[in-house]
């Protein structure tokens, strides 16, 4: 499994794993020690000591992957069960002077298995049956203690109740862990025909409250798509708009210009773009959809706008002196909507294109690099028939 920890953290983690090898070492030594004890002691039972040795070594070997893969909690459970099973081989441990008999050893081994083999998950009906079984065994153990049933069966009843109770607890339903909060990624879409100073101001404001900014150049916006025959209306070609957008965001950190909508045929819907971004980013990434106040007012006319609300937070650029008014359809939905303070620039792409065409754009709305690009590629020039 790949490790994404920094080098100094990885080194410390490796040292921790080596340090914790004492746990399986103790289990192995315990098994060997019990074998030696049984061989040397006059009342010893060598076969039982050999079984303890094998059990200790087996537990030690099993502890290694459990420690490295499942952490300290699983190790404690496994170690507790293993030590309990080892302890039953010591004569006089539970009864003075004598080793335990089969009616005590077998139930204790069954009880220890509850630690060694916990059920991770079980259907509700199965858990109910196990719970009823644990209650029945607990009742029988009480009756055995009162000698209403044979008292020599007490260990069997107690171990059965213990085993089932532990399994009911270990198989309980656990809520799925939510992925840790990921980076805040702002999605800023538009035709950017051309990318002007107003767009730049919004991008700078969005970067102040987000970790990354994805500027998505629209392919064919649905409200500008010339429907029936699939013809795109007269507009600046996609590659020119991408180039102007890249010039417009020059110098902005943590910003990327995306061309994914230019690869689609037909109109580009924001919901499709967001679905693509969700699939390509790590779980837990928090997407924010940047909208102007004018687009926010028409948000509920967009395709699958409910899905957009589920997958992202709306980041709406406020207008100075105006309250942020949500469309009536959003009332009572608990939609995640944030306001973004950004300078107001009264600019329009349509007006900018007309100003460039008429030679009246003097740099108030466009940066020098974008003005030069427009001039060098003859964009927004009047058609020959208009000359």
C-alpha positions as CSV (number, residue, x, y, z in Angstrom):
1,X,0.0,0.0,0.0
2,X,1.6,3.3,-1.0
3,X,2.5,5.7,1.8
4,X,1.8,9.4,1.4
5,X,3.4,10.5,4.7
6,X,6.5,12.8,4.7
7,X,9.8,11.1,5.0
8,X,10.5,12.1,8.6
9,X,7.0,10.9,9.6
10,X,7.5,7.6,7.7
11,X,10.8,7.0,9.6
12,X,9.1,7.5,12.9
13,X,6.3,5.2,12.0
14,X,8.7,2.5,11.0
15,X,10.5,2.8,14.3
16,X,7.2,2.6,16.1
17,X,6.5,-0.7,14.3
18,X,9.9,-2.1,15.3
19,X,9.4,-1.1,18.9
20,X,6.0,-2.8,19.1
21,X,7.5,-6.1,18.0
22,X,7.9,-6.9,21.7
23,X,4.2,-7.9,21.8
24,X,4.5,-11.0,19.5
25,X,7.9,-11.7,21.1
26,X,6.3,-12.0,24.5
27,X,3.7,-14.4,23.2
28,X,6.3,-16.6,21.6
29,X,8.4,-16.7,24.7
30,X,5.4,-17.4,26.8
31,X,4.6,-20.5,24.7
32,X,8.3,-21.7,24.9
33,X,8.4,-20.9,28.6
34,X,5.3,-23.0,29.3
35,X,6.8,-25.9,27.4
36,X,10.0,-25.8,29.4
37,X,8.0,-25.5,32.7
38,X,5.9,-28.6,31.9
39,X,9.0,-30.5,30.9
40,X,11.0,-29.6,34.1
41,X,8.2,-29.7,36.6
42,X,7.4,-33.0,38.3
43,X,3.7,-32.5,37.8
44,X,4.1,-31.1,34.4
45,X,2.3,-32.3,31.3
46,X,4.7,-32.2,28.3
47,X,1.9,-32.6,25.7
48,X,0.0,-29.7,27.1
49,X,3.2,-27.7,27.2
50,X,3.9,-28.5,23.6
51,X,0.4,-27.3,22.7
52,X,1.0,-24.1,24.6
53,X,4.3,-23.6,22.7
54,X,2.6,-24.1,19.3
55,X,-0.3,-21.8,20.4
56,X,2.2,-19.1,21.5
57,X,4.2,-19.2,18.3
58,X,1.0,-19.1,16.2
59,X,-0.3,-16.1,18.1
60,X,3.0,-14.3,17.7
61,X,3.0,-14.9,13.9
62,X,-0.7,-13.8,13.7
63,X,0.1,-10.6,15.7
64,X,2.5,-9.3,13.1
65,X,0.0,-8.7,10.2
66,X,-2.7,-7.6,12.7
67,X,-0.4,-5.0,14.2
68,X,0.7,-3.7,10.8
69,X,-2.7,-3.6,9.1
70,X,-5.4,-3.1,11.8
71,X,-3.7,-1.1,14.5
72,X,-3.5,-1.3,18.2
73,X,-7.1,-2.1,19.0
74,X,-7.0,-5.4,17.1
75,X,-3.7,-6.3,18.6
76,X,-5.1,-5.8,22.2
77,X,-8.1,-8.0,21.4
78,X,-5.9,-10.7,19.9
79,X,-3.3,-10.5,22.6
80,X,-6.0,-10.7,25.4
81,X,-7.5,-13.8,23.8
82,X,-4.1,-15.5,23.2
83,X,-3.0,-14.9,26.8
84,X,-6.3,-16.2,28.1
85,X,-5.8,-19.4,26.1
86,X,-2.2,-19.7,27.3
87,X,-3.2,-19.2,30.9
88,X,-5.4,-22.3,31.0
89,X,-2.4,-24.6,30.4
90,X,-0.8,-23.6,33.8
91,X,-1.7,-26.1,36.5
92,X,-3.1,-24.5,39.6
93,X,-3.9,-21.2,37.9
94,X,-7.6,-21.4,38.6
95,X,-7.9,-24.4,41.0
96,X,-5.3,-25.0,43.7
97,X,-2.8,-27.7,42.8
98,X,-4.6,-29.1,39.9
99,X,-4.9,-28.3,36.2
100,X,-8.3,-27.4,34.9
101,X,-10.5,-30.2,33.5
102,X,-12.0,-30.5,30.1
103,X,-15.3,-28.9,31.3
104,X,-13.3,-25.8,32.2
105,X,-10.7,-25.7,29.5
106,X,-13.0,-26.1,26.5
107,X,-15.4,-23.3,27.6
108,X,-12.5,-20.9,28.3
109,X,-11.1,-21.6,24.8
110,X,-14.5,-20.8,23.3
111,X,-14.6,-17.6,25.3
112,X,-11.1,-16.7,24.1
113,X,-12.2,-17.2,20.5
114,X,-14.6,-14.2,21.0
115,X,-11.4,-12.0,21.1
116,X,-9.5,-14.0,18.4
117,X,-12.4,-14.2,15.9
118,X,-14.7,-11.2,16.3
119,X,-17.5,-10.9,13.8
120,X,-17.1,-7.5,12.0
121,X,-20.6,-7.2,10.7
122,X,-23.9,-9.2,10.9
123,X,-27.5,-8.7,9.9
124,X,-29.9,-7.4,12.5
125,X,-31.7,-10.7,12.7
126,X,-28.5,-12.6,13.4
127,X,-27.5,-10.1,16.1
128,X,-30.9,-10.5,17.7
129,X,-30.6,-14.3,17.8
130,X,-27.1,-14.1,19.3
131,X,-28.3,-11.6,21.9
132,X,-31.2,-13.9,22.9
133,X,-28.7,-16.8,23.1
134,X,-26.4,-14.8,25.3
135,X,-29.4,-14.0,27.6
136,X,-30.3,-17.7,27.7
137,X,-26.8,-18.8,28.6
138,X,-26.6,-16.1,31.3
139,X,-29.9,-17.3,32.8
140,X,-28.5,-20.9,32.8
141,X,-25.3,-19.9,34.5
142,X,-27.4,-18.2,37.2
143,X,-29.4,-21.4,37.6
144,X,-26.2,-23.4,37.8
145,X,-24.8,-21.1,40.5
146,X,-28.0,-21.8,42.5
147,X,-27.6,-25.5,41.7
148,X,-30.9,-25.7,40.0
149,X,-29.0,-27.2,37.0
150,X,-25.8,-29.2,37.4
151,X,-23.1,-26.7,38.7
152,X,-20.3,-28.4,36.8
153,X,-21.8,-26.8,33.6
154,X,-21.3,-23.3,35.0
155,X,-18.2,-22.7,32.9
156,X,-20.0,-23.7,29.7
157,X,-22.9,-21.4,30.3
158,X,-20.7,-18.4,31.3
159,X,-18.4,-18.9,28.3
160,X,-21.3,-19.2,25.9
161,X,-22.9,-16.0,27.2
162,X,-19.6,-14.2,27.1
163,X,-18.8,-15.4,23.5
164,X,-22.2,-14.4,22.1
165,X,-22.2,-11.0,24.0
166,X,-18.8,-10.1,22.5
167,X,-20.0,-11.1,19.0
168,X,-23.1,-9.0,19.3
169,X,-21.0,-6.0,20.4
170,X,-18.3,-6.5,17.7
171,X,-20.8,-6.9,14.9
172,X,-22.8,-3.8,15.6
173,X,-23.5,-1.4,12.8
174,X,-21.0,1.3,12.5
175,X,-21.6,4.5,10.6
176,X,-19.4,5.0,7.5
177,X,-16.7,7.4,8.2
178,X,-17.1,10.6,6.1
179,X,-14.0,11.4,4.1
180,X,-11.9,14.1,5.8
181,X,-12.6,17.6,4.5
182,X,-10.7,18.2,1.3
183,X,-9.5,21.3,-0.4
184,X,-12.0,24.1,-1.3
185,X,-12.1,24.1,-5.1
186,X,-13.8,27.1,-6.8
187,X,-15.3,26.5,-10.3
188,X,-15.5,29.7,-12.3
189,X,-17.2,29.1,-15.7
190,X,-18.0,31.4,-18.5
191,X,-17.7,32.1,-22.2
192,X,-14.9,34.7,-21.6
193,X,-15.4,36.3,-24.9
194,X,-13.2,38.1,-24.1
195,X,-11.7,37.6,-20.6
196,X,-11.9,41.1,-19.1
197,X,-10.9,42.9,-15.9
198,X,-14.2,42.1,-14.2
199,X,-13.4,38.4,-14.6
200,X,-10.0,39.0,-13.2
201,X,-11.4,40.8,-10.1
202,X,-13.8,37.9,-9.5
203,X,-11.0,35.3,-9.8
204,X,-8.8,37.3,-7.3
205,X,-11.6,37.5,-4.8
206,X,-12.4,33.8,-5.1
207,X,-8.8,32.9,-4.5
208,X,-8.8,34.7,-1.2
209,X,-11.5,32.2,0.2
210,X,-10.6,29.0,-1.7
211,X,-7.6,26.7,-2.0
212,X,-7.8,26.3,-5.8
213,X,-9.5,28.0,-8.7
214,X,-10.6,26.2,-11.8
215,X,-11.5,28.5,-14.7
216,X,-13.8,26.6,-17.1
217,X,-14.1,28.0,-20.6
218,X,-17.6,27.2,-21.9
219,X,-17.9,25.3,-25.1
220,X,-21.4,26.2,-26.3
221,X,-23.5,27.7,-23.6
222,X,-27.1,26.4,-23.7
223,X,-28.7,29.8,-23.9
224,X,-26.5,30.7,-26.8
225,X,-26.8,27.4,-28.7
226,X,-28.6,27.6,-32.0
227,X,-30.7,24.5,-31.4
228,X,-32.3,22.4,-34.1
229,X,-29.5,21.7,-36.5
230,X,-26.8,21.8,-33.9
231,X,-25.2,24.9,-35.3
232,X,-23.2,27.0,-32.9
233,X,-24.0,30.7,-33.1
234,X,-21.5,33.2,-34.5
235,X,-18.9,33.6,-31.7
236,X,-15.2,33.6,-31.2
237,X,-13.7,30.1,-31.7
238,X,-13.0,28.1,-28.6
239,X,-9.2,28.1,-28.8
240,X,-9.1,31.9,-29.0
241,X,-11.2,32.2,-25.9
242,X,-9.0,29.7,-24.0
243,X,-5.9,31.7,-25.1
244,X,-7.4,35.0,-23.8
245,X,-8.4,33.3,-20.6
246,X,-4.9,32.0,-20.0
247,X,-3.6,35.5,-20.6
248,X,-6.2,36.9,-18.2
249,X,-5.2,34.7,-15.3
250,X,-1.5,35.1,-15.7
251,X,0.2,35.6,-12.3
252,X,-2.7,34.1,-10.3
253,X,-1.5,31.3,-7.9
254,X,-3.4,28.0,-7.6
255,X,-5.3,28.6,-10.8
256,X,-5.9,26.3,-13.7
257,X,-7.8,27.0,-17.0
258,X,-9.8,23.9,-18.1
259,X,-10.8,23.1,-21.7
260,X,-13.0,20.1,-21.0
261,X,-16.2,21.7,-22.3
262,X,-14.6,22.3,-25.7
263,X,-14.4,18.6,-26.3
264,X,-18.2,18.1,-26.0
265,X,-20.6,18.2,-28.9
266,X,-23.7,20.3,-28.4
267,X,-24.4,22.7,-25.6
268,X,-22.3,22.6,-22.4
269,X,-24.2,22.1,-19.1
270,X,-22.7,23.1,-15.8
271,X,-24.0,19.9,-14.1
272,X,-22.1,17.7,-16.6
273,X,-18.9,19.7,-16.0
274,X,-19.3,19.4,-12.2
275,X,-19.9,15.7,-12.4
276,X,-16.7,15.3,-14.4
277,X,-14.8,17.3,-11.8
278,X,-16.2,15.4,-8.9
279,X,-15.1,12.1,-10.5
280,X,-11.6,13.4,-11.1
281,X,-10.9,14.8,-7.6
282,X,-10.3,13.0,-4.3
283,X,-13.3,12.2,-2.1
284,X,-14.0,15.1,0.3
285,X,-13.2,17.8,-2.1
286,X,-15.5,20.8,-1.4
287,X,-16.6,22.4,-4.7
288,X,-17.9,25.9,-4.9
289,X,-19.6,27.2,-7.9
290,X,-18.8,30.9,-8.6
291,X,-21.8,32.9,-9.9
292,X,-22.4,36.5,-10.6
293,X,-25.5,38.0,-9.0
294,X,-27.3,38.1,-12.4
295,X,-26.6,34.4,-13.0
296,X,-27.7,33.5,-9.5
297,X,-31.1,35.1,-10.1
298,X,-31.6,32.7,-13.1
299,X,-30.0,29.7,-11.3
300,X,-33.2,27.7,-11.0
301,X,-33.6,27.7,-14.8
302,X,-30.4,25.7,-15.2
303,X,-30.5,22.0,-16.1
304,X,-30.5,19.8,-12.9
305,X,-29.9,22.7,-10.6
306,X,-31.0,20.5,-7.7
307,X,-28.0,18.3,-8.4
308,X,-25.7,21.3,-8.5
309,X,-26.9,22.3,-5.0
310,X,-26.2,18.7,-3.7
311,X,-22.7,18.6,-5.2
312,X,-21.5,22.1,-4.5
313,X,-21.8,25.3,-2.6
314,X,-22.9,28.4,-4.5
315,X,-20.4,31.3,-4.2
316,X,-22.3,34.4,-5.3
317,X,-20.5,37.7,-6.0
318,X,-22.3,40.4,-4.2
319,X,-23.0,43.8,-5.6
320,X,-22.1,46.7,-3.3
321,X,-25.2,48.2,-1.7
322,X,-27.4,45.3,-2.8
323,X,-28.7,42.4,-0.7
324,X,-28.1,38.8,-1.8
325,X,-31.6,37.7,-3.0
326,X,-32.1,34.0,-3.6
327,X,-34.7,32.8,-6.2
328,X,-38.0,31.8,-4.6
329,X,-37.4,28.1,-5.5
330,X,-34.5,27.9,-3.1
331,X,-36.5,28.9,0.0
332,X,-36.7,26.2,2.6
333,X,-34.1,23.9,0.9
334,X,-31.3,24.7,3.2
335,X,-29.0,25.4,0.2
336,X,-25.4,26.1,0.9
337,X,-25.0,29.7,-0.4
338,X,-22.1,32.0,0.4
339,X,-21.6,35.6,-0.6
340,X,-18.3,36.8,-2.1
341,X,-17.2,40.4,-1.7
342,X,-15.7,41.5,-5.0
343,X,-15.3,44.9,-6.6
344,X,-18.0,45.9,-8.9
345,X,-16.9,46.6,-12.5
346,X,-19.7,47.6,-14.8
347,X,-18.5,45.8,-17.9
348,X,-20.1,43.6,-20.4
349,X,-18.5,41.3,-22.9
350,X,-21.0,42.3,-25.5
351,X,-20.1,46.0,-25.0
352,X,-16.4,45.2,-25.0
353,X,-16.6,43.5,-28.4
354,X,-18.5,46.4,-29.8
355,X,-16.0,48.8,-28.4
356,X,-13.1,46.9,-29.9
357,X,-14.9,46.7,-33.2
358,X,-15.4,50.5,-33.2
359,X,-11.9,51.2,-32.0
360,X,-13.1,52.7,-28.7
361,X,-11.7,50.2,-26.2
362,X,-8.9,52.1,-24.5
363,X,-7.6,49.5,-22.0
364,X,-10.1,50.2,-19.2
365,X,-11.7,46.8,-19.5
366,X,-8.9,44.7,-21.1
367,X,-5.3,44.0,-20.1
368,X,-2.6,45.0,-22.6
369,X,-1.8,41.3,-23.3
370,X,-5.4,40.5,-24.2
371,X,-5.7,43.7,-26.3
372,X,-2.6,42.6,-28.2
373,X,-3.9,39.1,-28.8
374,X,-7.2,40.5,-30.1
375,X,-5.4,42.8,-32.5
376,X,-2.9,40.2,-33.7
377,X,-5.6,37.7,-34.5
378,X,-8.2,40.1,-35.9
379,X,-10.9,39.3,-33.4
380,X,-14.1,41.3,-33.2
381,X,-13.2,43.1,-36.4
382,X,-16.2,44.3,-38.5
383,X,-17.3,41.8,-41.2
384,X,-16.4,42.7,-44.8
385,X,-20.1,43.3,-45.6
386,X,-20.3,45.9,-42.9
387,X,-17.3,47.9,-44.1
